[in-house]
Amino acid sequence: METPVDREEVARILSAGLILLAIFSLALYYALVTPQQPSGAIRLIIRKPSELPLGVEGKLTVEAVDKEGLVDPSRNDLVRISLDKSGYAKLGFSDRTGTIRSGTLMMRLEAGQIQVEFVDSQMERVHVSVEWIEGMSPLESYVIELYSGYRVS
């Protein structure tokens, strides 16, 4: 004995399947095509020159970067840039009032970055660190090792 096929039931099942397929397809399309908002900065980094000759000022750039390594220009945080205490190196900052030289500087980022001068009179290895002090949200600290008087790239 054959069971009669209810055409209305088959049509309802097919319609429900097509609707679910359409919803899934739209959700997948939205996830793949819609651009994601970039997340803000999560860490501080220090960019260094390829060479730091003795007695010559080099520029170090401190940047607030996102997870892709892009500078976040909305950051104007206060940061502390420090050298380890054991060396002869100094950090510097110049403006219209003069130059400040010290082993530690507190500076405010401008559009997510700031440049500081680095000078050393001795051939040595120096640790430079940057840490977040205040601003929109905490940023991960960063430490680099510089070799003054050597090629450091």
Beta strands, then each sheet from edge to edge (+ up, - down):
strand 1: 43-47
strand 2: 58-65
strand 3: 78-83
strand 4: 90-95
strand 5: 98-102
strand 6: 104-108
strand 7: 113-119
strand 8: 124-134
strand 9: 142-148
sheet 1: 1+ 2- 7+ 4- 5+
sheet 2: 6+ 3- 8+ 9-
end
